[in-house]
Amino acid sequence: MKDNLHKSKIYGLYKYCNSPSKLNRPQGYDLHKNIKISSNLFGLKTSLYWNVITLGKARSYILTDEKGGIAHYSFVMPKCYKFPFMRSQKSGDIEIGPCFTREKDRGRGLYPYVISQIANSHNKCGAIYMVIHNKNTSSIIGVEKAGFKRRQSLKKTIFKSFIIIDDRKPEKP
Ligand SMILES: CC(C)(COP(=O)(O)OP(=O)(O)OC[C@H]1O[C@@H](n2cnc3c(N)ncnc32)[C@H](O)[C@@H]1OP(=O)(O)O)[C@@H](O)C(=O)NCCC(=O)NCCS
């Protein structure tokens, strides 16, 4: 999987389209919502990076196990230079990601559950996007379960922002 991920440089732009049938909270995990990234130590490197990029406006959702250990985190980003396809911050558009499930907790539906929770709570605010590497099958399966559909193809510029590379015009949110 890792090798494939490095070979292709194309990403999919996924957009939240519909609420799927209710995804239940995986048993034994607690959801913590809308945590300010600066107040958390988990995924420290990732948190610091995104805090700088979004000027502290990024948030996160986490699932903890019975012992309080972090089994999954998903970040929620406002418009920033990385995502030029999004409208202004006022529009309420968000991008979900990066997301991560601890290896021993994978395959239990933590990821689709968390992103569907995020999508449901932001549904009335604006468009909800995710950027996923073309070869990241586990992630693609998870986001489709949560009600996202692939809309366009993206590539990363040398400045690490994601630009749309197909001719098709982005449809209105
Ligand atoms: C992508 C990722 C977040 C999915 O998390 P998850 O909580 O395991 O999600 P799910 O339980 O829905 O599993 C998704 C699919 O992964 C595959 N999978 C199942 N068990 C797995 C395991 N033990 N290890 C790896 N993949 C597994 C299956 O295809 C599964 O779909 P299925 O349940 O319909 O068979 C996780 O694999 C991860 O953290 N990967 C590294 C970081 C990453 O790629 N993040 C996403 C991009 S932002």
The ligand as a Tripos MOL2 file, in Angstrom:
@<TRIPOS>MOLECULE
LIG
   48    50     1     0     0
SMALL
NO_CHARGES

@<TRIPOS>ATOM
      1 C1         -7.8000    5.2230    6.1520 C.3       1 LIG1
      2 C2         -8.0470    4.9340    7.6510 C.3       1 LIG1
      3 C3         -8.2600    6.2940    8.3630 C.3       1 LIG1
      4 C4         -9.2970    4.0590    7.7690 C.3       1 LIG1
      5 O1         -9.6110    3.9410    9.1410 O.3       1 LIG1
      6 P1        -10.5370    2.7780    9.7580 P.3       1 LIG1
      7 O2        -11.0600    3.3200   11.0560 O.co2     1 LIG1
      8 O3         -9.8240    1.5020    9.7730 O.co2     1 LIG1
      9 O4        -11.7220    2.7000    8.6870 O.3       1 LIG1
     10 P2        -12.7010    1.4450    8.4480 P.3       1 LIG1
     11 O5        -12.8370    0.6630    9.6900 O.co2     1 LIG1
     12 O6        -13.9230    1.9490    7.7830 O.co2     1 LIG1
     13 O7        -11.9340    0.5710    7.3660 O.3       1 LIG1
     14 C5        -11.9000    1.0110    6.0030 C.3       1 LIG1
     15 C6        -11.4230   -0.1230    5.1440 C.3       1 LIG1
     16 O8        -10.0760   -0.4090    5.4940 O.3       1 LIG1
     17 C7         -9.8210   -1.8110    5.2570 C.3       1 LIG1
     18 N1         -9.3850   -2.4810    6.5040 N.ar      1 LIG1
     19 C8        -10.0870   -3.2740    7.2830 C.ar      1 LIG1
     20 N2         -9.3390   -3.7370    8.3070 N.ar      1 LIG1
     21 C9         -8.1480   -3.1980    8.1490 C.ar      1 LIG1
     22 C10        -6.9480   -3.2980    8.8940 C.ar      1 LIG1
     23 N3         -6.8560   -4.0580    9.9900 N.pl3     1 LIG1
     24 N4         -5.8940   -2.5890    8.4450 N.ar      1 LIG1
     25 C11        -6.0000   -1.8320    7.3290 C.ar      1 LIG1
     26 N5         -7.1140   -1.7070    6.6070 N.ar      1 LIG1
     27 C12        -8.1810   -2.3870    7.0110 C.ar      1 LIG1
     28 C13       -11.0790   -2.4170    4.7910 C.3       1 LIG1
     29 O9        -11.0900   -2.4030    3.3760 O.3       1 LIG1
     30 C14       -12.1260   -1.4600    5.3520 C.3       1 LIG1
     31 O10       -13.3300   -1.5280    4.6720 O.3       1 LIG1
     32 P3        -14.4080   -2.7040    5.0870 P.3       1 LIG1
     33 O11       -14.6220   -2.5590    6.5570 O.co2     1 LIG1
     34 O12       -15.6160   -2.3590    4.2850 O.co2     1 LIG1
     35 O13       -13.7730   -3.9860    4.6990 O.co2     1 LIG1
     36 C15        -6.8440    4.1850    8.3090 C.3       1 LIG1
     37 O14        -6.5400    3.0620    7.5280 O.3       1 LIG1
     38 C16        -5.6000    5.0610    8.4600 C.2       1 LIG1
     39 O15        -5.4240    5.7540    9.4660 O.2       1 LIG1
     40 N6         -4.6950    5.0480    7.4540 N.am      1 LIG1
     41 C17        -3.4770    5.8610    7.4850 C.3       1 LIG1
     42 C18        -3.7640    7.3470    7.3140 C.3       1 LIG1
     43 C19        -4.6820    7.6290    6.1440 C.2       1 LIG1
     44 O16        -4.5170    7.1010    5.0630 O.2       1 LIG1
     45 N7         -5.6710    8.5190    6.3860 N.am      1 LIG1
     46 C20        -6.7000    8.8650    5.3920 C.3       1 LIG1
     47 C21        -6.2990    9.9630    4.5360 C.3       1 LIG1
     48 S1         -6.6550   11.5380    5.2420 S.3       1 LIG1
@<TRIPOS>BOND
     1     1     2 1
     2     2     3 1
     3     2     4 1
     4     2    36 1
     5     4     5 1
     6     5     6 1
     7     6     7 2
     8     6     8 1
     9     6     9 1
    10     9    10 1
    11    10    11 2
    12    10    12 1
    13    10    13 1
    14    13    14 1
    15    14    15 1
    16    15    16 1
    17    15    30 1
    18    16    17 1
    19    17    18 1
    20    17    28 1
    21    18    19 ar
    22    18    27 ar
    23    19    20 ar
    24    20    21 ar
    25    21    22 ar
    26    21    27 ar
    27    22    23 1
    28    22    24 ar
    29    24    25 ar
    30    25    26 ar
    31    26    27 ar
    32    28    29 1
    33    28    30 1
    34    30    31 1
    35    31    32 1
    36    32    33 2
    37    32    34 1
    38    32    35 1
    39    36    37 1
    40    36    38 1
    41    38    39 2
    42    38    40 1
    43    40    41 1
    44    41    42 1
    45    42    43 1
    46    43    44 2
    47    43    45 1
    48    45    46 1
    49    46    47 1
    50    47    48 1
@<TRIPOS>SUBSTRUCTURE
     1 LIG1         1 GROUP 0 **** ****
